[in-house]
């Protein structure tokens, strides 16, 4: 990247010139995995109160019925409002995909689904077009997230609400055929539309708003691209300039990462897929605990206390042992680790508000101690369990097994679990199958 060219221009040049034929097969496949996972998460997420509230709002707006949405009694909406609702639905239950290492991005909700909504409502968009748009969106958004060094959340911003607008703007801009200058304008607009605060983590309630952050990012990115298509302008220094994203939101940043490896190293291959309806930071200790119980044949009744050596960010953001609502519970590591001892956590239908008053879970959550491991962030942990009879079991340097091991079988199995009771999904299933066949 040269000093005379803003990072937005470098990324816009890449995004607008990217072609399907240039994409390696594993990159194409990851885009398909990401989309299918996001569709499953959104279809499952339609059932929740917060999705219903947003659906009622979208229904009240009227507008051209461009996109038919699953699980919502035939609701159809214009693309921007469909993106809003799909972002909320995909993030409705802490099941949607993200990046490893964490960079404050949720690509399924803010890249794949807005692009899919546009494709479903525009017959000229081919599966190849859709895959290319998803890859472009991820390559741009992941790099922006990485360049922030994940520091916006230290100041209380919910990072996916800030980064997601750029992913959606890129994907939709690519499908709209924006040229480089228009895409730069789309980024300049998008940067002023992102947002989201983590106040719910300290309040212990109001967690519904977390779902909205992803929906608003998806909708705003669509709007940014559509406005840029019509000639609306935005600042080209939106990423690396004074009062741009890195300057305004980050306590530390690395602008060099905005274009590092662009065109050679595919960031989309760092996509991580969840197994449980819990924040990703809970996945490692949940798996580690389950593994220790299987290896040593002890049960929840045998446990006196659990110590987790974890990152500073996990302790500051994910340590609520008595959450007041389900969204806050899913964001809490001790609560979800405790819950995993008493329910089959692999099925998200077992994660419901009744857990909030379960005395066994609340008692066990209070028995979990979080100790700093000397790292500012990260998903790894050490786990040490003390039994009521004085026995002890432990594992060190544990990392969530789902990283870098995604397979078609895993994606298909998760999809079946999520959608088996969802109505109005046939058109979406057909589109996914058609895309898979053509790739």
Secondary structure as UniProt FT lines:
FT   TURN            3..4
FT   HELIX           7..17
FT   HELIX           20..22
FT   HELIX           25..45
FT   TURN            46..47
FT   HELIX           49..61
FT   STRAND          67..68
FT   TURN            70..71
FT   TURN            73..74
FT   STRAND          76..77
FT   HELIX           79..90
FT   TURN            91..93
FT   STRAND          98..99
FT   HELIX           108..112
FT   HELIX           113..120
FT   TURN            123..124
FT   HELIX           127..147
FT   TURN            148..150
FT   HELIX           152..155
FT   HELIX           159..176
FT   HELIX           180..190
FT   TURN            191..193
FT   HELIX           199..203
FT   HELIX           208..229
FT   TURN            230..231
FT   TURN            236..240
FT   TURN            242..243
FT   HELIX           245..249
FT   HELIX           255..258
FT   TURN            260..264
FT   HELIX           267..270
FT   STRAND          271..272
FT   HELIX           281..296
FT   HELIX           300..302
FT   STRAND          303..310
FT   HELIX           312..317
FT   HELIX           326..330
FT   HELIX           333..340
FT   TURN            341..342
FT   TURN            345..346
FT   HELIX           348..350
FT   HELIX           353..357
FT   HELIX           359..366
FT   STRAND          368..372
FT   STRAND          381..387
FT   TURN            388..389
FT   STRAND          392..398
FT   TURN            401..404
FT   HELIX           408..419
FT   TURN            420..421
FT   HELIX           426..438
//
